[in-house]
Amino acid sequence: MEIQLARLYKALAHPVRLQILHILGHGEACVCHLIAILRRPQPYISQQLGVLREAGLVEDRREGQTVFYRLTSPKIQELIRLGQELLREQGMLAELPAVPEPPLDDCTCPVCTAHYQMML
């Protein structure tokens, strides 16, 4: 149990992984959404998602060529919120940036592509 708990907190102890969890706390997102929002290369985002998946924090589903990720439990978002609250109580700012809503200009997923095609 101690090893599993340590693995969980180790997965949380990375700024980009926390941002990914924050984004997924607002709903399922495809890898290309995460790339567009975080402005990081695909291999880097995939590596961070792998760590989160191995820790049991996220799960994926495929839709054609697109891979979507979601949190495995709403308690994950609550854990992040509690951490922010603790830091606020200690006088430290702990706000995560706002999550943009799809469609995203830099995203080529079916959700964003369909939205842009409807606008034409």
C-alpha positions as CSV (number, residue, x, y, z in Angstrom):
1,M,0.0,0.0,0.0
2,E,2.8,2.5,0.9
3,I,4.4,1.9,-2.5
4,Q,1.2,2.5,-4.4
5,L,0.5,5.7,-2.4
6,A,4.0,6.9,-3.1
7,R,3.5,6.2,-6.8
8,L,0.3,8.1,-6.8
9,Y,1.9,11.2,-5.2
10,K,4.9,10.9,-7.5
11,A,2.6,11.0,-10.5
12,L,1.0,14.2,-9.1
13,A,4.3,15.8,-8.3
14,H,4.9,17.2,-11.8
15,P,3.5,20.6,-13.1
16,V,2.5,19.4,-16.5
17,R,0.8,16.3,-15.2
18,L,-1.1,18.5,-12.7
19,Q,-2.2,20.7,-15.6
20,I,-3.3,17.6,-17.6
21,L,-5.4,16.4,-14.6
22,H,-6.8,19.9,-14.2
23,I,-7.9,19.9,-17.9
24,L,-9.4,16.5,-17.7
25,G,-11.2,17.5,-14.6
26,H,-13.3,19.7,-16.9
27,G,-14.1,16.7,-19.1
28,E,-12.7,14.2,-21.5
29,A,-10.0,15.6,-23.9
30,C,-8.1,14.2,-26.9
31,V,-4.3,14.2,-27.0
32,C,-4.4,16.9,-29.7
33,H,-6.4,19.2,-27.3
34,L,-3.8,18.7,-24.6
35,I,-1.0,19.5,-27.1
36,A,-2.8,22.6,-28.2
37,I,-3.6,23.8,-24.7
38,L,-0.3,23.0,-23.1
39,R,1.9,23.9,-26.2
40,R,4.1,20.9,-25.7
41,P,5.1,18.3,-28.3
42,Q,3.1,15.1,-28.7
43,P,5.8,12.7,-27.5
44,Y,6.1,14.7,-24.2
45,I,2.3,14.8,-23.6
46,S,2.1,11.1,-24.4
47,Q,4.9,10.3,-21.9
48,Q,3.1,12.3,-19.2
49,L,-0.2,10.6,-19.9
50,G,1.6,7.2,-19.7
51,V,2.8,8.1,-16.1
52,L,-0.8,9.2,-15.2
53,R,-2.3,6.0,-16.7
54,E,0.2,3.8,-14.9
55,A,-0.7,5.5,-11.6
56,G,-4.4,4.8,-12.3
57,L,-5.3,8.4,-12.6
58,V,-6.5,8.5,-16.2
59,E,-7.9,6.1,-18.7
60,D,-8.2,6.3,-22.5
61,R,-10.6,5.4,-25.3
62,R,-10.1,5.4,-29.0
63,E,-12.3,6.8,-31.6
64,G,-10.8,6.1,-35.0
65,Q,-7.3,7.6,-34.9
66,T,-8.1,9.9,-32.0
67,V,-7.3,8.9,-28.4
68,F,-9.4,10.6,-25.7
69,Y,-8.4,10.7,-22.0
70,R,-10.5,11.1,-18.9
71,L,-10.0,11.0,-15.1
72,T,-10.7,7.6,-13.5
73,S,-12.4,9.2,-10.6
74,P,-13.8,12.7,-9.7
75,K,-11.8,12.4,-6.4
76,I,-8.7,13.2,-8.4
77,Q,-10.0,16.7,-9.1
78,E,-11.0,17.0,-5.4
79,L,-7.4,16.0,-4.4
80,I,-6.0,18.8,-6.6
81,R,-8.6,21.3,-5.1
82,L,-7.6,20.3,-1.6
83,G,-3.9,20.9,-2.4
84,Q,-4.7,24.3,-3.7
85,E,-6.8,25.1,-0.6
86,L,-3.9,24.0,1.6
87,L,-1.5,26.3,-0.2
88,R,-3.9,29.2,0.0
89,E,-4.2,28.7,3.7
90,Q,-0.4,28.9,3.9
91,G,-0.5,32.2,1.9
92,M,0.8,30.8,-1.4
93,L,-1.1,31.3,-4.6
94,A,-2.1,28.0,-6.1
95,E,-4.4,28.8,-9.0
96,L,-4.3,26.7,-12.1
97,P,-5.0,28.4,-15.4
98,A,-8.4,28.5,-17.0
99,V,-9.1,25.6,-19.4
100,P,-10.2,26.8,-22.9
101,E,-13.3,25.2,-24.4
102,P,-13.2,23.4,-27.8
103,P,-12.9,24.1,-30.6
104,L,-9.2,25.0,-30.4
105,D,-7.5,26.6,-33.3
106,D,-4.4,24.3,-33.2
107,C,-6.4,21.1,-32.8
108,T,-7.2,18.7,-35.6
109,C,-9.5,16.3,-33.6
110,P,-12.9,15.3,-35.0
111,V,-14.6,17.7,-32.5
112,C,-12.7,20.8,-33.6
113,T,-12.7,19.8,-37.3
114,A,-16.5,19.3,-37.3
115,H,-17.0,22.7,-35.7
116,Y,-14.9,24.5,-38.2
117,Q,-16.6,22.6,-41.1
118,M,-20.0,23.7,-39.9
119,M,-18.8,27.3,-39.9
120,L,-17.9,27.1,-43.6
